Amino acid sequence: MFSVIFPGQGSQMVGMGKELYDKFDIVKNLFKQADETLNFSISKLILEGPKEKLDLTINTQPAIFLISYSTFKIVKKEFDLDLNKARYFAGHSLGEYSALSCAGYLDFSETLKILRTRGEAMQNSVPKGQGGMVAVLGSKIDVIEKILADHKNIFNAQIANDNSEGQMVLSGKTQDLEQLIKILKENSIKNIKLPVSAPFHCNLMSNATKIMTEELNKFNFKNGKNKLISNVTAHEIKDIDELKTLLIQQIENRVRWRESIINMIENNVNHFIEIGPGRVLSGLVKRINRDVKIDTINSLNDINNLKI
């Protein structure tokens, strides 16, 4: 039994999707539709750059979704492989929107609009340079939670992403992260400050939560074809009302990716198919469980070799 998973921010690169764009009219049409929906040439930005502009959150989020959605459609329409036979759809942060759109809960153009707004809201929640994120490697989550609890009077930081065994990302204000890094070094815990301009998935995103609450209520979600796994709970989403609530909560809450993968495996999933740019999620899944099958799909060769 397989699940389809969709990547989040950090997987973007200039030229992603070019092979599929050059070969298939369906991809060209989706890129054109995205340009018209967003009122600027996101297709040119994806195919030609510059990288600095593609890396802006307001552009990255709809861009990665566009590539994931296009790849998903190619697999189904050109290769007659039905990914909707999957037990679950799941995505990492913005990838959750790719999952729900590919599963039929929200129209393609509406998802683009929402992600453009989401990217802008998240980017602007904290003034540039005043917040950031730190990756923590080789430690257990309970160890990090204890450090955060023991030093809550010294600094305020939150676990933003629980990605895999031994890999987490923490968010907070810049000065708080500096204090956190000192404590991590004292405890011989490896950490890397990430090149991001905002502290995602923590309570500093409260302005983005307000904006997304209004934004999500503008759109009509439908009953999709597949069961979705929530970033917030790591469990199956029951209905559309719960889906909207969890998408709002997702802005400030931890992405429980490790738990999501474990829960899917415990529900008889033994094969994960990553749809979209890069292979970040495939690497995380392999760290969580080495026994499951993993396919990364972002090229013609990948699609030709896919068996479901």
N, C-alpha and C positions, 0 to 999 in steps of 0.2 A: 504494500500500500504506500502511495507517495503523497507528499505535500509540496506545494509550490510556494517558494519564498522570494521576496523582492527586496533589493538593497536600499539603503538610505544614503545620507550625505557622506561624502568621502570617496564614493565610487566613481565620481565624475572624471572625465578626461576629454580634452579636445579631440574631436574626430570619432567619438564613440557612436556606434551605429552606422558608420559611413558605408560599410560593406552591404548592409541590408538596405540602406537608403538608395545606393546605386543600382541595386538589382531588382527591387520590388516597388511597383507603383503604389501598393497599399501603404508603404512607409512614406513615400513622397507625399501622398495625399494626407496622411496624418500629420506630417511636419507642416504642410501648408495650412491645414486646419488649426494647428497650434499657433502658427504665426498670426492668423486672422483672429483667433480667440484672445490672444494676449496683446494684440496691436503692436507687436514688434517682431523682428525676425529672430526668434529663438533658434530656428533651424540653422541660420548662418553662424550664430554664436556657438552652437554645438559642433558644427562641422569645421569651423575655421578659427574659433576663439575670438578675442584673446582669453587665455586661461584665467587671468585676474578677474575678468568680468563674469566668466562662467562660474568661478568659485564663490561669487556673491550669493548668499543664501536665497535671496529673492529670485535668482535665476537658476541656481542649482536644483531647487526642489522640483519645479515643473520640468526641467531638462531631464533629470533622471527618470521621472515618471514617464515622460514621452518615450524614452528609449525602452524602458521596461514594457510599456503598453504595446509599442510597435513590435517588439520581439515576440511578445505573447501572441499577438494577432497573426504574425508570420507562421509561427509554429502550428497554429490551428488551421489557417486558411490555405497555406501553400504546401504544408507537409502532412496535413490531415492527422495530426496528433492532438487528441482531445485532452488538454490539460485540465478541463473542468471535471474530469474523473477523479481529481485529487480529493483526498479525505479532508484536507484543510488548505486554506490560503493564509499566509502570514507575511508581514513585512516589518522591516526595522525602521521605526520612526516614520519618516515620510513614506517609506516603503509600504506602510500599512494602507496608505491611500492608493498605491499601485495595486495592492491586493484586492481592496474592496471594489475598485473600478473594473479590474479584469474579471472579477467574480460577478459583476453586473449590478452592484449596489448603487453605483453613481455613474452618470454619463461622462464620457471622455472630456468634453469641453468644460463641463462643470468642475471636474476634478482639477483640470489645469488652472481654472480661476481660483479655486480654493487654495491650491498650493502656492500660487503667486502671492495671495494675501497672507497665507501662513508664513511664507518665507520672509516677507517684508515685516510682518508683526514680530516675529521672533528676532529678526536682525535689529529692530529698533527698540526692543524692550529695555535694553541696557545700553547706555552710551558706549561707543567704540573704545575699547581699551580698558574698560572698567570691570569686565568679567571675562572668564575663560574656562577652559576645561583641561583636566590632567588625566592621562591614562595611567593606570596602576597595573603592574604586571607581576605575576607570580605569587599573588597573595589570595587568601580566602576571603569571601565576602563578610563573614562574621568578624574577622580580624579588623577589616576596614570599618565596619559599622561600630565596633567598640572604640576605635581611635576617634571617630567622629563624635561619638557620645561622650567620651572622656574629656574631649577638648572643646566642647560646645561653647564654653565661656571665653575661649581664646579665638576661635574662628568658626565661621558658618559655611559648611560645604555639604553637598548632597551627592549621593550616588546617582548619576544620570543614566548610565548604561551598565547593566550587568550582562556582559556580552558572552562570556564563556568561562570555563574553568581557568582561573588565574588571569582574567582580563576584565577590568572594569574601567569606567570613565567617571570622573567626579567633576561637578560644576560648582562655581561660586564666584564671588567678587575677587578681583585680581589680588588684593592685599590678603584676603583670607586664604587663597590658594598658595601664596608664598609661605604663610605660616604652616599650612598643611604639608607642603613639600619638605620643610625642615623636619617635621615630625616623622614623615615617611623615611627620610634619610637616616634619622636617628634609629629607626627600627629596621634599617637595611632593606627597605621595600623599594624596589625599582619603580621609577615613575618618569613619565615624559610629558612635558607641557605641549599641548596640541596647538597647531596653527589655526585656531578658530577665533572669530571676533566676538562671539557671544556665548554665554553660559546656558546651553540648552538643557531642557528637562530638569529644571529646578524652580524654586519659588520666585526667582528673579524674573521669570517669564510671565508674571501675573498680568501685565498689560496685554500680552499676546493671547492669554486665556480669555480676557474680556472681548477682544476683537474676534477671536475664533468662535466664541459663543454666539455672537450676532451673525457671523458669516455662515456658520453651519446650519442655522435655522432658516436661511434663505432658500436652501436647496431641498429638493424632494428625493430622499433616498428610497430605493426600491428593495424588494426582497431579492437578494442575489442567488446565484446558483450554488455557491459553496459555503461551507462553514468557515468563519474567520476566527483567528486567534488574536486576542487583544494584547498589545504591548503592556497595558496597565495591570492586567490580572494574570496574564500568561495562560488564560483559559478561553474556551469557546464563547463567543458573543451570542447572547440569546436572541435578541431581536433588534430592530432598527432604532428604537428609542435608546436602548442600551449602547448601541454602536455610536450614536451621536454623543451621548454622555461621556463615553470612554475616549472618544477622539478629542473632546475638550480637556478631559483630565490628563490626557497624554502629554500635553504641552509642558506641564510642571512635574509630571511623575516619572519615575524610573522606567526605562525600557527593560522589561524582564525577558530578555532574549534567551538567556541560558535556560531559565525555567520553561519558556515557551517550547523550546526544542525538546527538552526532557519530557514535558507533558504530551507532546505529539508522539514521541517514541513510545511512551507508556500506553498510548492509544493506537498501537499497532502500525505506526508509520516507520518504515525502514528504508525509505528512499526520499531524498530531498532534491528538488530541482530549483536552482537559483536562476531567475529570469531578470536580466538587466546588466548594466555595465559592471566590470570588475568581477572579483571572486571573493570579496571580503566575507560574505556570509558562509560560503562554502568552507573557508578556513576556520570560521568560528564553530560551525557544526562539527567539523573533524576534531576540534579540540574538546568538544563536549562528549562526542561518542565516535570512536574510530571504526565501529562495526557497521554503521549505516552506509548506504550507497549515496553518493553525491554527484549530481551533474550540474555544471555551470554552463548556462546557455547565453552566449552573446555573439556568436558567429555562425556562419553557414555550416562550417565543419561540426560545430557543437550540435546543431540541430540534426544534421545528417546522422550523427552517432547516438542520438537520443532514442532510448527504448523505454516505453511505459506499458 
